[in-house]
Amino acid sequence: MSQLLDQAKNFVAEKLATIKKPEATITDVDFKRVSLDSVDYLAKVSVNNPYGLALPICEISYVLKSAGRVIASGTMPDPGSLKASDTTLLEVPVMVPHSILVSLARDIVADWDIDYVLDLGLTIDLPIIGNFTIPLSNEGEIKLPTISDMF
């Protein structure tokens, strides 16, 4: 009897491993605007949904790091859903407080940008499987705004 249960578990595990899952990539991280308390950036995430039905996105969580330190983190609850059998472009707002930018002064003064690592978790509700998180990571440089960008 236990062999039959083990075979059933292995069968289900194999089938779940071969099920198509949505794929995502971080396509860009750009400056959005400057406010009184922070600099806002926009991370663009492209998600391909292989299913013929729309999939709800539970949440998007992010951590933005620079110089080995976390400079921004947060979650975006209920950002909508993924289009059926299509690619959806998601925009994730990331707010970096001015006080954090001051602590990164050495890096900023050298080349007027911030070297960053963005770790993002896209949690999707898949039928039968349940919540599934797609881990994403992107490294790059974010240019800081100039006076002309603010006006």
N, C-alpha and C positions, 0 to 999 in steps of 0.2 A: 504494500500500500504506500509506503514512504517513497519507493522508487517511482511510482506513478505520480505522486505529488511533485517530486523533484523534476521529472520530465515535463510536467505541466508548467512549472515555474520557469524552467529553461526555455520552453517554447514561447511563453509570454514575453520573457526578457528579450529573446531574439527578435520577436515581432516588433516590440516597442523600440528596439535599437535601430531598426530599419525604417521606421516611420519617418516620412519627410517632416522636417521642422522648419519654421521660418528662419531666414538668415538675415543678419543685420551688419551694417558697417557704419562707422562714424565718417562722414564725408567731409566735414568742415567744422572749424571752430573760429568764429569771427566776432569782432567788436560790434556791439549793438548800440549802446548809448552810455552816457555818463549821467548819474543822478547825484544828489547832494551827499548821499552816504555810500555809494558804491559805483563800480564800473560793471556794466552788464554785458555779458557775452552770450552768444547763441551757438549751441552745438547742434549740428544737423545730422540726423541719423536716417539712413535709408534702410528700409525693412522690406524684404521680399516674402510675401505670403503665398505658399504653394497650394493652399486649399481653395476650394470653390465657394467658401463662405467667409464672411468677415469674422475676424478674431478680436475679442476685446483685449485691450492692454490694461493690466491691473495697475501698474505703476512703473515709473522710470526713476531709478536712484543713481546718483552720481557723486564722484569724489574728484575734485580737481587739485592736483599736487604740483608744487614748484619748489625746486631746491630741496627736495626731500621732505617738504612740509605740506600739510593739507591747507589749502587756501580757500576752498569753498566745498561745501557738501550739502546735499539735500535730496528730497524726493519730489516727484511730480505725480500726484495721485490721479488716477483715472484720466489719462491723456487722450482717450478716444478709442478707436479701433483700427485694425489693419484692413485695407480694402481686399476683397476676395480676388484671388489669382492675379495680384498686381503688386507693384512696389509703392510703398507709402513713405513719404518724407516727413519725419517728425522733427520738430524744433524744440530743443530743451534749453530754457533760459538758465544761465549760470550767473549769479551775482557775487562779485568779489568786493568786499568792503575796502575802502580806502586805507584803513589802518593796516591791512595785510600787505597792500602794495608798498607802503612805507618800509615794512620789514624786509622787502625784497629789493631794496634800493640798489645794492651792488649789481645785481643782474640787470636791472632796468637801466641804470646809467650807462652800462657798457654798450648796449646795442638797442635800447628803447623798445625792448620786447620782453616777454615772459616765456621762458622755456617751461613747458608744462607736460604733465601726464594726466589724461582724463580717463578715469575708470567709470564705466557706465553699466548698469544692470537693467535690462529690459525684460520685465515680467509679463508674460502673456498667458491667458487662460486657454489651453488647448483642450479640445473635446477628448474625453476618455482619460487622457493623461493628467489633466489638472494644470496647476500653475507651473510654468516653465520659464526659467530665467536665462536669457542670452547674455553672457558676460562679454563686454567690449572694452577695448583699451586703445588709446590713441596718444601718440607723442607728437609734439611740434612746438611752434613758437606762435604766441599771440602778440601781434603788434599793439602797442599802446596808442590811444588816441592822441592826435595832435590838436592844436587849437582849431584848425580848419574842420576837423571831424566833429567838433562839438557844436558848431554853428552852421 
